[in-house]
Amino acid sequence: MRSAIKTPWLLRASGAPSLAVRAAPERARTSSVECEAHLFAHHAERLLADLTAQRVLGRRR
C-alpha cells in the first residue's frame, strides 16, 4: 500500500506545525538535487521562499 504524499498545503490545512510544513519541500529539494532533477529542485526552492515570505509578512492562506 502506498502512503499518501503530504504536500505543504495539506499539512497546513490539517494544522501541522510550521516546521512540518517547511520540512516537506526541503526534503523534496534535497531529493531533487541528489537526482539532478534541477527543475523540481527549483520549484521546491520557490515554494520555500513563498512559505518564508508568508511567515515574515504574517500571512497564512
PyMOL commands that set and color helices and strands:
alter all, ss='L'
color gray80, all
select helices_A, chain A and resi 8-13+18-34+38-57
alter helices_A, ss='H'
color red, helices_A
deselect
rebuild
show_as cartoon
